[in-house]
Amino acid sequence: MKFVHAADLHFGAGRQVLPNYLRRQVHALRAIYHTATAHNVDCVVLAGDIFDRSNVAPPERDAFLKELLRADKRGFTTLIVDGNHDVYLEGYSNIHFLRVLYEHRRFRNTIVADSTPEWVTVARQPFLLFPWRKDANRELRRLTRKHKSAPVVVLHLALKGAQVDNGYCLPSGDELDTARLHARYIALGDLHLKQQPVKAVPHMWYCGSPIQHDFGEQLPKGCLVVDTDQPTTPQFVPFDLRPQLVTLTSLAEHRQADQRDLFRLVTSHVVERGSDFPANIVKLDYRFDPKSVKAIKRRARGKADEVRESPLFGLEQVLREVAGLQGRPLKLAMKRGYSYFTALVRAGV
């Protein structure tokens, strides 16, 4: 049998920065079901982190439910587990309302697991839906050992040694005794980079997120189409969804870029947002020279009385000496509420 392996929709991510953030996430969910149609799969697996945070806004919850009900009515079998971002209280998640609908038979083709593991069979293939928890290893071994046929295990966790989008390998995290885990395929959610995290376990994959949720995430994004007869070689299906999140280092780059996208501008000079400032540059990040900032910090420490009288003394020096601001631009930068601590963190010191 074949199924779509997707995860990390994060409905609600970017609500503070990205315009039309919810529309992007709805389009990503629709792209998953479009892939399911195009590849004639038996079911769609959503491996956790349906929502981004515990205080889910009603429009975010309603947008996901509307798309899920539409897919359910069209006959798509959807298997859902919760993730760490879905957790609201211990033993209770933000997808519990989906579980209640499932238990009361309001879904025709959707199965939801949010607190206890759930077994389900699709096209004669057993699936173990394993909700997020801190220590999954022992119970996973116990549950999979009972089945004669190897199940597809769906779970959400951050494996030690796996990579995030910037290439950083997690020095700590969850560990699975994969040698004793009886499974045909392990569908992972949590990390947003598509990867096979353990080379010795070729049937275990992260599908990655279907879209970029912030400017630090790499392209391409998409989902996996898995054939249980060939579980070690799932097919990656990239999504070409607009707008993409693009990082710039100058306004000249912006003029040459695709104006359908959204941009982050990384600069060493404070930028004043005038009437002619591009509206699709939605985020500004400042990267001051760490050596210059450290030198200014040393000078500021020598003027302890002034620092005590004015908590912003250090930031004012940084903006004046590193960013080259004087007069009105300096006053505007100070008025916008930059903190000394934030300036130093952004400088990498």
C-alpha positions as CSV (number, residue, x, y, z in Angstrom):
1,M,0.0,0.0,0.0
2,K,1.0,3.7,-0.4
3,F,0.5,6.6,1.9
4,V,1.5,10.3,2.2
5,H,3.8,11.1,5.1
6,A,3.5,14.7,6.2
7,A,4.0,16.6,9.5
8,D,4.6,19.9,11.2
9,L,1.8,22.0,9.6
10,H,2.1,24.5,12.6
11,F,-1.2,26.3,12.0
12,G,-0.6,29.7,13.7
13,A,3.2,30.0,13.0
14,G,4.2,33.4,11.9
15,R,1.1,35.2,13.2
16,Q,3.1,38.1,14.6
17,V,5.3,38.7,11.5
18,L,3.8,37.2,8.3
19,P,0.8,38.7,6.5
20,N,-1.8,36.1,5.4
21,Y,0.1,33.5,7.5
22,L,-3.0,31.3,7.8
23,R,-3.6,31.3,4.0
24,R,-0.1,29.9,3.5
25,Q,-0.8,27.0,5.9
26,V,-4.1,26.2,4.4
27,H,-2.5,26.0,0.9
28,A,0.2,23.6,2.4
29,L,-2.5,21.3,3.7
30,R,-4.3,21.4,0.4
31,A,-1.1,20.5,-1.4
32,I,-0.7,17.4,0.8
33,Y,-4.2,16.1,-0.3
34,H,-3.5,17.1,-3.9
35,T,-0.4,14.9,-3.7
36,A,-2.5,12.1,-2.3
37,T,-4.8,12.4,-5.3
38,A,-2.0,12.6,-7.8
39,H,-0.3,9.5,-6.4
40,N,-3.4,7.5,-5.7
41,V,-2.4,6.7,-2.1
42,D,-4.4,4.8,0.5
43,C,-4.1,7.3,3.3
44,V,-2.5,10.5,4.6
45,V,-0.4,10.5,7.7
46,L,0.0,13.8,9.7
47,A,2.8,13.1,12.3
48,G,2.2,15.8,14.8
49,D,2.5,19.6,15.4
50,I,-0.8,20.4,13.7
51,F,-0.8,23.7,15.6
52,D,2.1,26.0,16.6
53,R,1.3,26.9,20.2
54,S,-0.9,26.2,23.1
55,N,-3.1,29.3,22.7
56,V,-4.6,28.4,19.3
57,A,-6.6,31.2,17.9
58,P,-10.2,30.3,16.8
59,P,-9.5,31.1,13.1
60,E,-6.5,28.8,13.1
61,R,-8.5,25.9,14.6
62,D,-11.4,26.5,12.4
63,A,-9.3,26.7,9.2
64,F,-7.7,23.3,9.9
65,L,-11.0,21.7,10.8
66,K,-12.7,23.0,7.7
67,E,-10.0,21.5,5.4
68,L,-9.9,18.2,7.3
69,L,-13.7,17.9,7.1
70,R,-13.5,18.6,3.4
71,A,-10.9,15.9,2.9
72,D,-12.8,13.5,5.1
73,K,-16.0,14.0,3.1
74,R,-14.1,13.4,-0.2
75,G,-13.1,10.0,1.1
76,F,-9.4,10.6,2.2
77,T,-8.3,8.4,5.1
78,T,-6.3,10.6,7.4
79,L,-4.3,9.4,10.4
80,I,-3.3,12.1,12.9
81,V,-1.1,12.1,16.1
82,D,-0.3,15.1,18.3
83,G,3.2,16.7,18.7
84,N,5.0,18.6,21.4
85,H,3.6,21.9,20.0
86,D,0.1,20.6,20.3
87,V,0.4,19.9,24.0
88,Y,-1.8,22.2,26.1
89,L,-1.7,20.5,29.5
90,E,-0.2,17.1,30.6
91,G,-2.4,14.5,29.1
92,Y,-4.4,17.0,27.0
93,S,-3.6,18.5,23.6
94,N,-4.9,21.1,21.3
95,I,-6.2,18.3,18.9
96,H,-8.3,16.8,21.6
97,F,-11.4,18.3,20.0
98,L,-10.6,16.3,16.9
99,R,-10.4,13.2,19.1
100,V,-13.8,13.9,20.5
101,L,-15.3,14.3,17.0
102,Y,-13.6,11.0,16.1
103,E,-15.0,9.2,19.2
104,H,-18.5,10.5,18.4
105,R,-18.2,9.2,14.8
106,R,-18.4,12.7,13.3
107,F,-15.6,11.7,10.9
108,R,-16.0,9.0,8.3
109,N,-12.4,8.4,7.4
110,T,-10.3,10.3,10.0
111,I,-8.5,8.6,13.0
112,V,-7.0,10.8,15.7
113,A,-4.7,9.7,18.5
114,D,-3.9,12.4,21.1
115,S,-3.3,10.8,24.5
116,T,-3.1,7.0,24.1
117,P,-1.6,4.9,21.3
118,E,-4.1,3.8,18.6
119,W,-4.0,0.8,16.3
120,V,-5.6,1.0,12.9
121,T,-5.4,-1.0,9.7
122,V,-5.5,0.6,6.3
123,A,-5.5,-1.6,3.1
124,R,-4.4,-4.6,5.3
125,Q,-1.4,-2.6,6.7
126,P,-1.4,-2.1,10.4
127,F,-0.5,1.4,11.7
128,L,0.5,2.3,15.2
129,L,-0.4,6.0,16.0
130,F,1.8,7.0,18.9
131,P,1.0,10.4,20.5
132,W,3.8,12.6,21.7
133,R,5.4,11.9,25.1
134,K,8.8,12.4,26.7
135,D,9.8,8.8,27.0
136,A,8.4,6.7,24.1
137,N,11.1,4.0,23.7
138,R,10.0,1.3,26.2
139,E,6.3,1.4,25.3
140,L,7.0,1.5,21.6
141,R,9.1,-1.8,21.9
142,R,6.3,-3.4,23.9
143,L,3.5,-2.4,21.5
144,T,5.3,-3.3,18.3
145,R,6.5,-6.7,19.6
146,K,2.9,-7.9,20.0
147,H,2.2,-7.6,16.3
148,K,3.0,-10.5,14.0
149,S,3.2,-8.2,10.9
150,A,5.4,-5.2,11.1
151,P,3.4,-2.0,11.5
152,V,4.0,1.5,10.2
153,V,4.8,3.5,13.3
154,V,3.8,7.2,13.3
155,L,5.3,9.3,16.1
156,H,6.6,12.7,16.9
157,L,10.0,13.2,18.4
158,A,13.4,14.9,18.0
159,L,16.1,12.2,17.7
160,K,19.5,12.8,19.1
161,G,21.9,13.5,16.2
162,A,19.3,14.5,13.7
163,Q,19.7,17.8,11.8
164,V,17.7,21.0,11.8
165,D,17.4,23.4,8.8
166,N,20.7,25.2,9.5
167,G,22.7,21.9,9.5
168,Y,23.1,21.8,13.3
169,C,23.0,18.3,14.7
170,L,21.0,17.9,17.9
171,P,23.5,17.0,20.7
172,S,20.7,15.7,22.9
173,G,17.2,14.5,22.4
174,D,15.1,11.4,22.1
175,E,16.7,8.0,21.5
176,L,15.0,4.9,20.0
177,D,16.2,1.3,20.3
178,T,15.6,0.9,16.6
179,A,17.3,-2.6,16.5
180,R,14.5,-3.9,18.7
181,L,11.7,-1.8,17.3
182,H,9.6,-4.1,15.0
183,A,8.3,-1.8,12.2
184,R,8.0,-1.8,8.5
185,Y,8.3,2.0,8.3
186,I,8.8,4.7,11.0
187,A,7.1,8.0,10.0
188,L,8.7,10.8,12.1
189,G,7.5,14.4,12.8
190,D,9.2,17.3,14.7
191,L,12.3,18.4,12.7
192,H,11.5,20.5,9.6
193,L,14.3,19.1,7.4
194,K,13.6,16.1,5.2
195,Q,16.1,13.4,6.2
196,Q,16.9,9.8,7.1
197,P,18.3,10.5,10.6
198,V,19.9,7.1,11.3
199,K,21.7,5.5,8.3
200,A,21.5,2.0,9.9
201,V,17.7,2.3,9.9
202,P,16.9,3.1,6.2
203,H,13.1,2.7,6.8
204,M,12.9,5.6,9.3
205,W,12.4,9.2,7.8
206,Y,11.5,12.7,8.7
207,C,9.3,14.1,6.0
208,G,10.1,17.8,7.0
209,S,7.6,20.6,7.1
210,P,5.4,21.3,4.0
211,I,6.3,25.0,4.0
212,Q,8.8,27.4,5.6
213,H,7.6,28.6,9.0
214,D,10.3,31.1,9.5
215,F,13.2,32.7,7.6
216,G,15.8,30.2,8.9
217,E,14.2,27.2,7.1
218,Q,15.6,25.9,3.8
219,L,13.8,25.0,0.6
220,P,12.6,22.7,-0.8
221,K,9.7,21.8,1.4
222,G,7.0,19.1,0.7
223,C,6.0,15.6,1.8
224,L,6.9,12.0,1.3
225,V,5.0,9.3,-0.7
226,V,5.8,5.9,0.9
227,D,5.3,2.5,-0.6
228,T,5.3,-0.1,2.1
229,D,6.8,-2.6,-0.4
230,Q,9.8,-0.3,-0.7
231,P,9.9,1.5,2.7
232,T,13.6,2.5,2.4
233,T,13.1,4.7,-0.6
234,P,10.2,7.1,-0.1
235,Q,9.5,9.6,-2.9
236,F,9.9,13.3,-1.9
237,V,7.3,15.6,-3.5
238,P,8.3,19.3,-3.3
239,F,5.7,22.0,-3.0
240,D,6.1,25.3,-5.0
241,L,4.0,27.4,-2.7
242,R,4.1,31.2,-2.7
243,P,5.0,33.4,-1.0
244,Q,8.4,31.9,0.0
245,L,10.5,33.3,2.8
246,V,13.7,34.9,1.5
247,T,16.6,36.5,3.3
248,L,18.3,39.6,1.8
249,T,21.4,41.5,2.7
250,S,20.7,44.7,0.7
251,L,17.8,46.5,-0.9
252,A,19.5,46.0,-4.3
253,E,18.8,42.2,-3.9
254,H,15.2,43.0,-3.2
255,R,14.7,44.8,-6.5
256,Q,16.0,41.7,-8.4
257,A,13.9,39.2,-6.4
258,D,10.5,37.7,-7.1
259,Q,8.0,40.3,-5.6
260,R,5.5,37.5,-4.7
261,D,7.8,36.5,-1.9
262,L,8.2,37.8,1.7
263,F,11.6,39.0,2.8
264,R,13.9,39.4,5.8
265,L,16.5,42.1,5.5
266,V,19.8,41.5,7.4
267,T,21.7,44.7,7.8
268,S,24.4,46.3,9.9
269,H,22.7,49.7,9.8
270,V,19.4,50.7,11.3
271,V,16.9,51.1,8.5
272,E,14.2,53.8,8.7
273,R,10.8,52.6,7.4
274,G,9.6,55.4,5.2
275,S,6.6,55.6,2.8
276,D,8.7,54.1,0.0
277,F,10.0,51.1,2.1
278,P,8.9,47.8,0.4
279,A,5.9,46.4,2.1
280,N,7.0,42.8,1.5
281,I,10.1,43.2,3.7
282,V,8.4,42.0,6.8
283,K,11.4,41.5,9.1
284,L,14.6,43.4,9.9
285,D,17.5,41.7,11.6
286,Y,20.6,43.6,12.6
287,R,24.1,42.0,12.6
288,F,26.7,44.3,14.1
289,D,30.4,43.5,14.0
290,P,31.0,41.5,17.3
291,K,34.5,43.0,17.7
292,S,33.2,46.5,17.6
293,V,30.4,45.7,20.0
294,K,32.8,44.1,22.4
295,A,35.1,47.2,22.3
296,I,32.1,49.5,23.0
297,K,31.0,47.2,25.9
298,R,34.5,47.6,27.5
299,R,34.3,51.4,27.2
300,A,30.8,51.4,28.7
301,R,31.9,49.4,31.7
302,G,34.4,52.2,32.5
303,K,31.5,54.6,32.9
304,A,29.4,52.8,35.5
305,D,27.7,55.9,36.8
306,E,26.4,56.9,33.4
307,V,25.3,53.3,32.7
308,R,23.3,53.2,36.0
309,E,21.7,56.6,35.2
310,S,20.7,55.5,31.6
311,P,20.1,51.8,31.0
312,L,20.3,52.5,27.2
313,F,23.7,54.0,27.4
314,G,25.4,50.9,26.0
315,L,22.9,50.6,23.1
316,E,23.2,54.3,22.2
317,Q,27.0,53.8,21.9
318,V,26.5,50.7,19.7
319,L,24.1,52.5,17.4
320,R,26.2,55.6,17.2
321,E,29.6,53.9,16.7
322,V,28.8,50.6,14.9
323,A,25.7,51.6,12.9
324,G,27.0,55.1,12.3
325,L,23.8,56.9,13.5
326,Q,23.6,60.5,14.5
327,G,20.9,63.0,15.2
328,R,17.3,62.1,14.2
329,P,18.1,58.5,12.9
330,L,19.7,57.7,16.3
331,K,16.6,59.1,18.1
332,L,14.3,57.0,15.9
333,A,16.3,53.9,16.5
334,M,16.2,54.4,20.3
335,K,12.4,55.3,20.1
336,R,11.6,52.0,18.4
337,G,12.5,50.2,21.6
338,Y,15.6,48.2,20.8
339,S,17.1,46.8,24.0
340,Y,20.8,46.7,24.7
341,F,20.5,43.0,25.4
342,T,18.8,42.3,22.0
343,A,21.4,44.3,20.1
344,L,24.2,42.3,21.7
345,V,22.4,38.9,21.1
346,R,21.9,39.8,17.4
347,A,25.6,40.7,17.2
348,G,26.4,37.2,18.3
349,V,28.3,38.2,21.5
